[in-house]
């Protein structure tokens, strides 16, 4: 398949309809058509396993499914059956369902480093609840976020620090400070500078690089020494690193942690988990000042909790974390070999744990380039590969990965031509893709 054969007439019309009604043309900025080459943003009809079909009838091997949430593949039979069992029994009641008991027991058995858990529908609510709880138990106003991690919440305490702070008071943003990943000395300096003011350190325990030896343990010790709460954002690392998250893999226990994405395999469910002493402050069985922790109308919908339980059972019983790692290793080896063979091995660079691969596109000066990303994405789409990242799902098989590597090789051949020409413009087909966080539209 080449670019001229990729027909997206219906998708283009649907994108226009979306923009007329939905700000940004999507309900998640990372799914916007500005993230794709011009006129090559497919609108999805349906998915099954590792494949999706757009409304024009094109079929793709899909990576990064549901922004990393669909880690078992679309319409996974074990998950959908668990959901179906609940749909005819009612989804939301005026009192807790027995499913809430079962889901909490399952979660705490799967993530044994946590002592209590509370469910919600999205990651932002969970991380903001962690921040509020940390402020309440420490009596401190400041939040320290890891500067090297791209996203923590849609709420003001974080968005005010991004290139899109419109509508957020400066007084709120000033209470959020940043520390670099992997640098204990710089973090200690920050905590000393704001001695007695920092309520929590919040970070992804791992991301595009493995944590340096002793780093997470050292961060744990720093938090203890300075009296602040250590929060692990495990939205991505949860389940992909191990069934018990990165904390289970690396053996460092945070005070609080947040889970989402893979937890529901596409169904809306997130979790705030952590030490009983802290979590109980949001409960009813203590005599101290109460914390409004999490209280969401739909946070315990029965079918989403059933999905979460099915996901956890599948991960544990079928060794999904190990399978994701193995699939990612196979893909990474193939992509790196293809890039090297085409002479672009220093320009198409894979990063991250094998179960969570992303790619960087570098220009002739080996600097990050949105234009070369556009060229690369355009060729992938033409070959039937939908890949804003190379984050795998367990539904992929060897044939999917072999096909992906073949398409990558074809894309790398064009990449080499553009590098030789010193200008990718002839291969872009329109404006370049754009970063999600930018001040102007």
C-alpha positions, 0 to 999 in steps of 0.5 A: 500500500502507498500513500495514494492508496490510503483513502480517508474521505469519510474520515475527513468529513467526520473530522470536520463534523467533530471540530464543529461540535467538539473543541479540538475535534476529539475528547482527548488532546492526544487523539486530535487530528493535529497529532497526525499528518494532514488529512490522514487522521483516521476516524475509527469504526471498530477494533478487535484484538490488535487491529482497528478499522476506520470508517473508510474501511482501512484496516490497521495494526494498532499500537498505543491502543486507547492511549496505552489503556487497551493492553489486552487488545480490543474486545478481549473476550474475558473482559467483555464477558465479565462486563456483560454479566453485570450489564443486566444487573444494574450499573449504579446504586444508592449504596455500594454494590458487592462488586465494590468489595470484590474489586477492592479485594482483588486489587489489594491482592494484586498490588500487595504493597497497598493497604487500601484502595478507592476507585474513580473513573479517570487518572486525573481525579486519582492523582489530584486526590493523592495531592490533596491527601498529601497536603492534608496529612502534612499541612504543607502547601507545595507539590513537587512534580517530576519535571521529566514526566509529561502529564499528571492531571488535568487539574490546576496544580499541574496544568498551570505548569505546562505551556497551556496555563490559560485560566489558571491563577498564578497563585495556584501554579506557584505552589507547584515546583519541579525536580529532575528524574534520577537526580537525588542531589537536585531533589534534596536541594529543592526540599531544603530550599522549601524546607517544611513546605513540600507536601509530596513528591509525585512522579512516574517511577519509570518511563522512557528510561529505567530508574538509575540504581538506587534512585527510587530507594533514595527518593523514598529515604529523602521523602522520609527524611523531609517528612513529605509523602511519596506518590507514584503515578502508575497510570502507565507502569501499572500492570505493564511493568508487573501485575503489582506495578513498578513498585512491585518490580523495583521493590520500593513502596510509595505512600500513595500510588495511582493506577488507571489505563491498563486497569480496565482494558479500555473501560473507565476505571482508575484507583488511588491506593496506599498506606492505611494511615493516610487513606483512612483520613478520607474515611469515617473511622478516625477522629481527625479532620476529614479529607474530601478524598474521592467521591464520584457518582460513577466511580464504582460502576459495576461493569467497569469494576468487573472489567478491572477484576477480569483484567487483573485475573488475566494478567496474573493467570496468563503472564501478560506482563511478560508477554508484553515485554517479549512482544516489545523486545521482538518489535524493538529488535526488528525496528532497530535492524530495519532503521540501521539497514536503511541508514537511519539508525541514528535518526529513528530512535526507540526509547523505553521499556520493551512493554512501553516503547516510544520513538523519537524522530531526529533530523539531519542534525540529530535534533527532535523533529516534528517534520520527520515524525510527520513523514514517518507517520505518513508512511506507517499509515500508508502501510496499514500501521497506526502507531503514534508510539510502539506501545504493544498490546498482548493481542499482537502476534508475530505476523503483526510485528513482522508486517510492522517491521516491513512497513517501518523499513519502507518508511525508513527508506523514504526517511533516508531520502529526506535526510539526503535531500536535507529537507523532508518537505516533499514527503510531508503532504501538508503541515507537520504534526504538532505537540499536544502542549503548545500555547497557541492553536 
